[in-house]
Amino acid sequence: MCENGLFVEQKYANFGLRDGDGQLKREALLRELKAYARKREKPIEVFTDKRKGSHYRVSFDEKMTTIKSGELTPGYVRLIKKQLGIE
């Protein structure tokens, strides 16, 4: 958006995906990863075995990582994407 000829940074709309600290929920990250995989026609699998703990395992294009439950910090999201070869 331009305002008086200056670029104004838009804030994220809070649709339940991010909290006030900019953290992302696990389900929102999974939606982003699935959309990314769909665009690139790459396989993605999410393993939600309900054993001890509530971590999910994600396999994308022959790479695998673990995603914890709850709020995910921006740094943790970058780490997950890097481990999957996305960033």
Buried (B, 14 or more C-beta within 10 A) or exposed (E): EEEEEEEEEEEEEEEEBBEEEEBBBBEBBBEBBBEBBEEEEBEBEEEEEEEEEEBBEBBBEEEEBEBEEEBBEEEBBEBBBEBBEBE
